[in-house]
Amino acid sequence: MDMALIKTFIQVSETGSFAAASERLFVTQSAVSLRIQRLEELLGHSLFTRSKTGAELTPSGREFESYAQALLRTWEQARQQVAIPAGFSRTLTLGAQVSLWPRLGFRFVDRLRDAMPDLGIRAELGMPETLTRSMTEGVMQISLTYHPTFRPGLMIEEVLADELVLAAPWEHPTIDQMTGRYGFIDWGPDFLTFHNSHMSDLSNPGLTMAMGSLSARYVIGRGIAAYLPARVVKRYLDEGELHLVEGAPTFTHKAWSVWRDDLDEDLATVARKALFEVAELAASETLDVVDQI
């Protein structure tokens, strides 16, 4: 069976919309319609009831949904098993948002490699929606994100409370020095609410970056202050490249781990232990910075 048909069915089922599914799959809406039509012809049953408000599963569609998930999961597992490189007995794909790789994701990979030398690891970068889709489709088994989405077959656990701190690349910075020397890093709607409440004078700095911790080198090089995770800032504090802004409030930004519930139990046990060991180390580095405030 053409797996593109199965993937398209799952996306329409999750979003309740042919248009939304087309955006997720990066194809035209007509392509989505043709794929669903082809799948319905193969099964001999209508899978969705179309209306102006979207697409709703028919009884046959609801019956097929669990089989579609199982088909896609089996396909991805088979594809990954066939692709195992010589010298390794199995593989694991994990992903994370860009800001969760420094001092967390990379250390996680190191711990896994030390604990399971026969494990082939694929590490990926992604936005929350991309990570969720990869997890749902079985392409990825573990992900780290600030914005988890619950889906059947996935488990979510809090892994780290990131403290965002205001830091500047000049000595003895204060809040009243921020005018013209501040960049807003978009950490999501909750951070925006916090920022508007506590830092309203800096609500329109003229520079907004939605690149997370990737912004650190940019703001340092341009002499700009910004909110960054304390665990990321620590390195630059130790090297004298960044300095905490006196009197600036902090913001707690929780990070979560997402796990496929069909991950091999022995692998999941080792991976969970490794992740929470490196999370504990990252948390201690965060406390070291927060204690300086």
Number of C-alpha atoms within 10 A of each C-alpha: 8 8 13 15 18 20 21 22 27 21 22 24 20 14 15 18 19 23 18 17 23 19 13 15 16 11 12 13 17 12 15 25 17 12 19 22 17 13 21 18 12 10 12 10 14 16 25 22 12 14 9 6 8 15 18 19 20 15 13 15 19 14 12 16 17 12 12 19 20 14 17 20 18 14 16 17 16 11 12 17 14 10 12 16 13 8 10 13 13 16 17 19 18 23 28 26 23 18 22 24 20 14 17 25 23 15 19 22 20 14 19 23 15 12 13 15 12 15 19 19 16 12 16 15 17 16 14 19 14 15 27 24 19 19 24 23 23 24 20 24 24 28 28 30 25 23 17 20 15 12 14 10 13 18 15 18 12 15 21 23 18 23 21 23 25 27 29 27 23 17 12 12 20 17 17 9 13 18 12 12 16 24 24 21 20 16 19 12 9 12 16 16 12 15 20 13 11 14 14 11 14 17 14 12 14 10 11 12 14 12 14 17 22 14 18 22 11 12 19 18 10 10 15 19 28 23 28 24 25 26 25 24 25 21 14 18 17 10 10 12 18 25 22 26 25 15 11 17 14 20 19 15 17 14 19 19 22 26 21 20 15 12 15 10 10 8 15 17 11 14 19 16 15 20 19 17 16 22 21 14 15 22 19 13 19 23 16 14 19 17 8 8 14
